[in-house]
Amino acid sequence: MIRYPFYVFIVSVLLSCSPTRIPASGNLQKPDQLYDTGLVYRDCIRSNKGSVISRAEYMNKLQGFWLGECIGNWTGLVTEMDKTGNIGETKTGAFYTRKDWGKPDQPNIWSKDKPSELSPVIDFVFRNEGEVWGSDDDTDIEYMYQQLLYTNKTSILSPVQIRDGWLRHIRSEEENYLWVSNQAAFDLMKAGVLPPETSNPEKNPDYNMIDAQLTTEIFGLFAPSRPDIALRLAELPIRTTARNDAELIARFYVIMHSLASGNGENKRMKDRILSIADKARQSLPDTSTPAAMFDFIRGQYRNQTPWETTRDEVYNRYQVNQADGYDITSRNLYCNGCAAAGINFAASLISLFYGEGNIVETIKIGTLAGWDSDNPTATWGGLLGFMIGRDGVEIAFGRKFSDRFNIHRTRTNFPDNGIDNFENMARTGVFIIDRVVQDQMHGCVDLQKNIWYIPEEELNN
């Protein structure tokens, strides 16, 4: 037996009890590595408390997010604003039901008695290999925010960075694919107003519309398993266009996307979805309208009420009877506030709960549920696509899809004439998370093992 001096024994014991030190891997620039040349990868001390996440697996999940979001977005557009529950025009029985899937699409509020140009029947809209997905308002602002974070080498965008990004990448004088609060905020930016004043109810009358729900979910994915950090990243982007209930709902979506990265691979998708939804519900004040909507629809689902019945009761409860403080009908808005945050949040929860974690069924229900149907389908298509990854999306639909994306369909001034692909978009997302893990979470990026070490939330802060 080899004997060591006593002090060597003491040092060895102390080292064994210390946190693990991960050396910086800044000199590792192999082509096959996920390595951001614009970020200095620091030495860090890893605590034994926290989570370990594979960057390679997360990159596949981010590709699934973009693919699922595109499928949901373009499928939901077929029925967008077909059924808005407009008082005096649309009665409860006029909504779509599950029997309408595959049946002729009916005109929406703008189409002058013509069905959707995307599909004559209510069905999935796909892009095959060799084709290109086009951006839309459910994907393009998120793409823009991702690029702004990366090119500005930051984790938290400033008011000026957001303003400059909007003015650079959004067309000003032609069709710019902006609606309600996004358009109002854009007009204010052109007049010199900076976020968050662009959502000030005194300046932006559309502050309680749907916009922030569909432009900020991605910030949850930039903070895996840490909704506290995700909300920090998303706070100003949300308040660029949203206040009050619309802000609460956008925060709910951000939290769900952050929690979706947690360890739950051994659970059924149904159980995972219900679990993260219930956790995100805790962020909604009990006295708020979004909380009441959540509790009502969650209860309907728990009681096994058919989703069509629940949707009809949502229409009667909130648009006819204006329950739980939802007073949109009394405001006499165009199409009875069909793009309002609240009613579309309710519709989205119907597809989320009754879809039970199945991406195909969730998008189907969202497409048929009514109102601004492409928004919930894009949101949950993206979330579920992230949770099962790109491979899982293709397995769920039993086919291969295009991975090319044209951001210039709706936005402008991006590289390569706006043509990108999901792999590159996911890689950029991973690099943003690298910076978030280091700068916001004070965690570690181990390039050799290709993993993140993410500390637990410090609850006493």
C-alpha positions in Angstrom: 0.0 0.0 0.0 1.3 3.5 -0.9 1.0 5.9 2.0 0.5 9.7 1.4 1.2 12.5 3.9 -1.7 13.5 6.0 -2.0 16.9 4.4 -2.4 15.3 0.9 -5.2 13.2 2.3 -7.0 16.4 3.7 -6.6 18.2 0.3 -8.0 15.2 -1.6 -11.0 15.1 0.7 -11.7 18.8 0.3 -11.5 18.6 -3.4 -13.9 15.7 -3.5 -16.4 17.8 -1.6 -16.1 20.8 -3.9 -18.3 21.7 -6.8 -17.1 20.4 -10.2 -15.0 22.9 -12.2 -15.6 22.8 -15.9 -12.6 24.2 -17.8 -13.3 26.8 -20.5 -13.3 25.3 -23.9 -12.7 28.5 -25.8 -10.0 26.9 -27.9 -12.3 24.1 -29.2 -13.5 25.2 -32.6 -14.0 21.9 -34.4 -16.5 22.1 -37.3 -18.8 19.5 -35.8 -19.2 21.4 -32.5 -21.9 23.8 -31.5 -19.5 26.7 -30.9 -20.4 30.4 -31.1 -17.4 32.3 -32.2 -19.0 35.5 -30.9 -19.1 34.3 -27.3 -16.3 33.8 -24.8 -17.0 30.5 -23.1 -15.9 31.0 -19.5 -14.6 28.6 -16.8 -17.4 28.0 -14.4 -18.1 26.1 -11.2 -21.0 23.6 -11.4 -23.2 23.1 -8.4 -24.6 19.7 -7.7 -28.1 21.3 -7.7 -29.7 22.0 -11.0 -30.3 20.3 -14.4 -28.2 19.0 -17.2 -29.5 19.5 -20.7 -28.0 18.1 -23.9 -27.4 20.9 -26.4 -27.6 18.5 -29.4 -31.0 17.2 -28.3 -32.2 20.7 -27.6 -31.2 21.7 -31.1 -33.4 19.0 -32.5 -36.2 20.2 -30.3 -35.8 23.8 -31.5 -36.1 22.5 -35.1 -39.3 20.7 -34.0 -40.5 24.0 -32.6 -40.1 25.9 -35.9 -41.5 23.0 -37.9 -44.5 22.5 -35.6 -45.2 26.2 -35.5 -45.2 26.4 -39.3 -47.6 23.4 -39.6 -49.9 24.9 -37.0 -49.7 28.4 -38.5 -50.5 27.5 -42.1 -53.2 24.9 -41.2 -54.9 27.3 -38.8 -54.9 30.0 -41.5 -57.4 27.9 -43.5 -60.2 28.7 -40.9 -58.8 32.0 -39.6 -61.8 34.3 -38.7 -64.3 31.9 -40.2 -66.2 31.6 -36.9 -65.8 34.7 -34.7 -68.8 34.4 -32.4 -69.9 37.9 -33.5 -73.1 38.8 -31.7 -76.0 39.1 -34.1 -74.1 37.4 -36.9 -72.7 34.1 -35.6 -74.8 31.8 -33.4 -73.5 29.0 -31.3 -74.5 26.3 -33.6 -72.7 27.9 -36.5 -69.3 27.0 -35.2 -67.3 24.2 -36.7 -67.2 20.7 -35.1 -65.0 17.7 -35.5 -67.3 16.5 -38.3 -66.2 19.5 -40.4 -62.6 18.3 -40.7 -62.1 17.5 -44.4 -65.2 19.3 -45.4 -65.4 22.6 -47.5 -63.9 25.6 -45.8 -66.4 28.5 -45.3 -65.6 32.1 -46.0 -64.1 34.3 -43.3 -64.9 37.9 -42.4 -62.8 39.3 -45.2 -63.1 36.9 -48.0 -66.4 37.9 -49.6 -68.0 34.5 -49.7 -64.9 32.7 -50.9 -63.1 29.8 -49.1 -59.5 30.0 -48.2 -57.0 30.2 -51.0 -54.7 27.8 -49.0 -57.1 24.9 -49.2 -60.7 24.4 -50.4 -61.3 22.0 -47.6 -60.4 22.1 -43.9 -57.2 20.1 -43.8 -53.5 20.3 -42.9 -51.3 22.6 -45.0 -47.8 21.2 -45.6 -44.7 22.1 -47.4 -42.9 19.1 -49.0 -39.2 18.6 -49.2 -37.8 21.0 -51.8 -40.5 23.6 -51.1 -40.3 26.6 -48.7 -42.3 27.5 -45.6 -43.3 31.2 -45.7 -43.2 33.4 -42.6 -46.4 34.8 -41.1 -47.2 37.0 -38.1 -47.1 33.9 -35.9 -43.4 33.2 -36.7 -41.8 36.4 -38.1 -41.5 38.6 -35.0 -40.1 35.6 -33.0 -37.6 35.1 -35.8 -36.7 38.8 -35.7 -36.3 38.8 -31.9 -34.0 35.8 -32.2 -31.8 37.5 -34.8 -31.7 40.7 -32.7 -30.6 38.9 -29.6 -27.8 37.1 -31.5 -26.5 40.0 -33.6 -26.6 42.4 -30.6 -24.7 39.7 -28.5 -27.1 40.2 -25.6 -29.6 38.2 -23.6 -31.9 41.1 -22.9 -33.0 43.5 -25.6 -33.0 47.2 -24.8 -35.8 49.6 -25.9 -33.6 51.1 -28.6 -32.6 47.6 -29.9 -36.2 46.6 -30.2 -37.2 49.9 -31.9 -34.3 49.7 -34.3 -35.0 46.1 -35.1 -38.7 46.7 -35.8 -37.9 49.7 -38.0 -35.2 47.8 -40.0 -37.1 44.5 -40.5 -40.7 45.6 -40.9 -41.9 47.2 -44.1 -43.4 50.6 -43.6 -45.4 51.5 -46.7 -46.6 48.3 -48.3 -48.4 45.2 -46.9 -46.5 44.6 -43.7 -48.5 41.8 -42.1 -49.0 43.6 -38.9 -52.3 43.7 -37.1 -53.9 45.5 -34.1 -51.4 46.2 -31.3 -48.4 45.3 -33.4 -49.4 47.9 -36.0 -50.2 50.5 -33.3 -46.8 49.9 -31.6 -45.0 50.1 -34.9 -46.7 53.5 -35.7 -45.6 54.8 -32.3 -42.0 53.6 -32.9 -42.0 55.5 -36.2 -43.1 58.6 -34.2 -40.2 58.2 -31.8 -41.9 56.3 -29.0 -39.8 53.6 -27.3 -41.0 50.4 -25.7 -42.7 49.8 -23.2 -44.5 53.1 -23.9 -45.6 51.5 -27.1 -48.2 49.5 -25.2 -49.3 52.3 -22.9 -53.1 52.2 -23.0 -53.2 56.0 -23.3 -51.2 55.7 -26.6 -52.1 52.2 -27.9 -55.8 51.4 -27.8 -55.1 47.8 -28.9 -53.0 47.0 -25.9 -55.3 44.1 -24.9 -55.3 42.3 -28.2 -53.6 39.0 -29.1 -50.3 40.2 -30.5 -47.8 39.5 -27.7 -49.2 35.9 -27.4 -47.8 35.0 -30.7 -44.5 37.0 -30.7 -42.9 36.1 -27.4 -43.3 32.4 -26.6 -39.8 31.7 -27.9 -38.3 33.6 -24.9 -39.4 30.6 -22.8 -37.3 28.3 -24.9 -34.3 30.6 -24.4 -34.4 29.8 -20.7 -34.7 26.0 -20.4 -36.4 25.0 -17.1 -36.0 28.5 -15.7 -39.3 30.5 -16.1 -38.0 33.2 -13.8 -35.2 33.9 -16.3 -37.6 33.5 -19.3 -39.8 36.2 -17.9 -36.9 38.5 -17.4 -35.9 38.0 -21.1 -39.5 38.4 -22.3 -40.6 41.3 -20.1 -39.8 44.2 -22.6 -40.8 42.3 -25.8 -44.2 41.5 -24.1 -44.7 45.1 -23.0 -43.8 46.4 -26.4 -47.4 45.5 -27.4 -49.3 44.2 -24.4 -50.7 45.3 -21.0 -53.2 43.9 -18.4 -54.8 40.6 -19.4 -52.9 40.4 -22.7 -49.6 40.7 -20.8 -50.7 38.0 -18.3 -51.5 35.6 -21.1 -48.3 36.2 -22.9 -46.4 35.5 -19.7 -48.4 32.3 -19.2 -47.2 31.1 -22.7 -43.6 32.0 -22.0 -43.7 30.1 -18.7 -45.2 27.0 -20.4 -42.4 27.0 -23.1 -39.7 27.3 -20.4 -41.2 24.4 -18.4 -41.5 22.3 -21.5 -37.8 21.6 -21.5 -37.9 20.0 -18.0 -37.2 16.3 -17.4 -40.4 14.5 -18.3 -39.5 12.0 -20.9 -40.9 9.1 -18.8 -44.3 10.7 -18.5 -47.1 10.6 -21.0 -47.4 13.7 -23.2 -50.9 14.2 -21.8 -49.6 14.3 -18.3 -46.7 16.6 -19.2 -49.0 19.1 -20.9 -51.4 19.2 -18.0 -48.6 19.5 -15.5 -46.9 22.5 -17.1 -50.2 24.1 -17.8 -51.2 23.8 -14.1 -47.8 25.2 -13.1 -48.1 28.2 -15.5 -51.6 28.8 -14.1 -50.0 29.8 -10.8 -48.7 32.9 -12.5 -52.2 34.2 -13.2 -53.8 36.2 -10.4 -56.8 34.4 -9.1 -59.0 37.5 -9.6 -58.0 37.9 -13.2 -60.1 37.1 -16.3 -57.4 34.7 -17.7 -57.3 32.8 -14.5 -61.1 32.4 -14.5 -61.0 31.3 -18.2 -58.3 28.7 -17.4 -60.2 27.3 -14.4 -63.5 27.1 -16.3 -62.1 25.3 -19.3 -59.9 23.0 -17.2 -63.0 22.0 -15.2 -64.9 21.3 -18.4 -62.1 19.1 -19.6 -61.9 17.3 -16.2 -65.6 16.6 -16.4 -65.2 15.1 -19.9 -67.4 17.7 -21.5 -67.0 17.4 -25.3 -64.7 20.1 -26.7 -67.4 21.5 -29.0 -69.7 21.9 -26.0 -67.0 23.6 -24.1 -66.2 26.0 -27.0 -69.9 26.8 -27.3 -70.1 27.5 -23.6 -67.0 29.8 -23.8 -68.9 31.8 -26.5 -72.0 32.1 -24.4 -70.1 32.7 -21.2 -67.7 35.4 -22.4 -69.1 36.9 -25.6 -72.8 36.8 -24.8 -72.9 37.0 -21.0 -69.5 38.8 -20.5 -68.7 36.8 -17.5 -65.6 37.0 -15.3 -64.9 40.7 -16.2 -64.6 40.0 -20.0 -66.4 43.0 -21.4 -65.3 43.1 -25.0 -68.8 42.8 -26.4 -69.9 46.0 -24.7 -67.1 47.9 -26.5 -68.7 47.3 -29.9 -65.4 46.5 -31.6 -65.0 45.3 -35.2 -65.9 41.5 -35.3 -66.6 41.7 -31.6 -62.9 41.8 -30.8 -62.2 38.6 -32.7 -58.4 39.3 -32.2 -58.7 40.0 -28.5 -56.3 38.3 -26.1 -59.0 36.8 -23.9 -61.3 34.9 -26.3 -58.3 33.5 -28.2 -56.7 32.4 -25.0 -59.8 30.5 -24.1 -59.9 28.9 -27.6 -56.3 28.0 -27.3 -56.8 26.2 -23.9 -59.6 24.1 -25.4 -57.2 22.8 -28.1 -54.4 22.4 -25.5 -56.4 20.3 -23.0 -58.5 18.3 -25.4 -55.6 17.6 -27.7 -53.9 15.9 -24.7 -50.4 16.3 -26.0 -51.0 14.9 -29.5 -49.7 17.4 -32.0 -52.0 16.2 -34.8 -55.2 16.3 -32.7 -54.2 19.6 -31.0 -53.8 21.4 -34.3 -57.1 19.9 -35.6 -59.1 21.1 -32.6 -57.4 24.5 -32.7 -58.2 24.9 -36.4 -61.9 24.1 -35.8 -62.3 25.9 -32.5 -62.9 29.4 -34.1 -61.8 33.0 -33.8 -58.2 33.8 -34.8 -57.5 30.1 -35.2 -54.0 30.2 -36.7 -52.6 31.7 -33.4 -53.4 28.8 -31.0 -52.5 26.2 -33.7 -49.1 27.9 -34.2 -48.5 28.3 -30.5 -49.3 24.7 -29.5 -47.8 23.3 -32.8 -44.6 25.0 -31.8 -44.7 23.9 -28.2 -45.5 20.2 -28.9 -43.1 20.2 -31.8 -40.4 21.3 -29.4 -41.3 18.7 -26.9 -41.1 15.8 -29.4 -38.4 17.3 -31.6 -38.3 17.5 -35.4 -38.0 13.7 -35.7 -41.1 13.3 -33.5 -43.1 15.8 -35.6 -42.3 13.8 -38.8 -43.2 10.5 -37.0 -46.5 12.0 -35.8 -47.5 13.0 -39.3 -45.9 10.0 -41.0 -44.0 12.1 -43.5 -41.0 14.3 -44.2 -41.3 18.1 -44.4 -39.4 21.0 -45.9 -36.9 22.6 -43.6 -36.5 25.8 -45.5 -38.0 29.1 -44.3 -38.5 32.4 -46.1 -38.6 35.2 -43.6 -38.9 37.8 -46.4 -42.4 36.8 -47.2 -43.4 39.1 -44.4 -40.2 40.8 -43.2 -37.2 42.4 -44.8 -33.4 43.1 -44.6 -32.2 39.6 -43.5 -29.2 37.8 -45.0 -29.4 35.4 -48.0 -32.5 37.2 -49.4 -34.4 35.9 -46.4 -34.0 32.2 -47.1 -33.1 30.2 -43.9 -33.5 26.7 -42.6 -34.6 25.1 -39.4 -31.2 23.7 -38.6 -29.5 27.0 -38.8 -32.4 28.7 -36.9 -32.1 26.1 -34.1 -28.3 26.6 -34.0 -28.8 30.3 -33.5 -31.2 29.5 -30.7 -28.6 27.3 -29.0 -26.0 30.1 -29.2 -28.5 32.5 -27.6 -29.1 30.0 -24.8 -25.3 29.6 -24.3 -25.2 33.3 -23.4 -28.3 33.2 -21.3 -26.9 30.2 -19.3 -23.6 32.1 -18.6 -24.8 35.6 -18.1 -28.3 35.3 -16.6 -28.3 31.8 -15.0 -24.6 31.8 -13.9 -24.4 28.2 -15.2 -22.0 26.4 -17.4 -21.6 25.5 -21.0 -19.5 22.3 -21.4 -18.5 22.2 -25.1 -16.7 18.9 -24.7 -19.7 17.1 -23.4 -22.1 19.4 -25.4 -24.3 20.1 -22.4 -25.6 22.9 -20.3 -25.4 22.9 -16.5 -28.4 25.0 -15.3 -28.6 26.0 -11.6 -31.9 25.9 -9.8 -33.8 29.1 -9.3 -32.7 31.0 -6.2 -36.1 31.4 -4.4 -34.8 33.9 -1.9 -33.9 36.5 -4.5 
